[in-house]
Amino acid sequence: HPRYEFGRREQVLKELVDTVIQLVTKARELDVAVTIDAEEVDRLELSLEVFRAIYQSDAVKGWGHFGLVVQAYSKRALPVLHYINRLAD
């Protein structure tokens, strides 16, 4: 997304989530894994929102090939992993 920044949160969620869900649906048909990379720390919260919206969609339910890259060196790595773990429950 050309304006992937928290200040454009609503626009990003509206435009990007639907597009990625379409990609995930096709990837699932082809048995190709999809991973969201949340590397940039200033965009982490937005990436987590995008991930959550897609993860909770019907396109991903029951499919174990959708994931999120977590930067282990980040000070926020453990809280992010705890968040993802709670999301999976």
Secondary structure, 3 states (H helix, E strand, C coil): CCCCCHHHHHHHHHHHHHHHHHHHHHHHHHCCCEEEECCCHHHHHHHHHHHHHHHCCCCCCCCCCEEEECCCCCCCHHHHHHHHHHHHC
